[in-house]
Amino acid sequence: MPTISWFYGIAIRMYVRDHPPPHFHAIYGEYEANVSIETGEVIEGSLPKRASRLVQEWALAHQSELRNNWTRARANEQLERIAGLDADQSDQP
């Protein structure tokens, strides 16, 4: 599962050929959630409140890129990185 973004300790990943509805996975420590691309809301799993707000803010700011990656993933194509919320991206895995 490729990591497509990393910010404030939150890894954003997307499975290739994952099941609908369009979503991504947000991992923060021991927490993991499936997050809707359309709304930025957690649809399965859980995140701490602050992490959930950051993920939603990021998702809504990058909906177009997330939709494009969802289409690429469904076609088994390489996914593109998406910038995080924090300014220093040098610590990305």
N, C-alpha and C positions, 0 to 999 in steps of 0.2 A: 504494500500500500504506500504509494509515494507521498512524501510530505510536500505540500505545495506552498505552505507558508508557516512562519514561526514568529511569534511575538509574545512578549511578556510571559515566557514559559509555556505558552499554548502552542501545540502542534496541530496544524490543520492538514488533514489527509483525505485522500479520495481513492476509493477502490476502483480498479478497472472493471467495467461492465457490472457495476453494482445495481441493486434493485431500485425501482422507483419507490417513492417520489424523489425528484432530484434533491440530493442532500450531500453533505460532507461530514467528516468525523472530526470532532474537536477533542483533543486529549490534553488534560492538565493534571499532572501528577497521577493519582490513582483514579481520577474521574475521566469518563469518556461519554460523549453524547453524539448522536446523529442530529444534525442541524439542517433545517430547511433552507435551501438556496433562496426561495421566494420570500420568506419572512424573517429569516435569521433566528427563528425560535427553535428551541430544543424539541425534537419530535420523539426521541427515545434516549434513555440514559439520563445522566445528570451532570451538571457543572456547578461549582460554587457560584453564588449570585454575581460577584464582581467579574469572574471569568465569563459567565454567560452574557453579561452586558457588553463586555469587550468583544466577544465573538459576534454578537448580533450587530454591533456597530461596524465591525470589519466586514461582515457578510453583506450588509446593505450597501456599503461603500464599494464593494467589488462584485456585485451581482452579475454584471455582464461577463466578467472574467470567469466567475464560477460557472455560469451557464455554458460558456465555451468549453471549459474543462470537463464539465459533465458530458457534453456531446463527444468530446475527444475520448473520454474514458469509455463511453458506451461503444465507440468504434475501435476500442483497443489501441488507441494512439497515445503517444507520449504526452503527458500533462505539462502545463507551463507553470512556473513559479509565479506567485502573486505576492506583492509587497505586503509586509505586516504593518501594524499600527505604530510600532516604535521606530524611532529614527535610526537606531544602530542595528543594522541587520547583520553585523559581522559574526554574531554568535549563532547563526542558523546552522542546524545540522546538515 
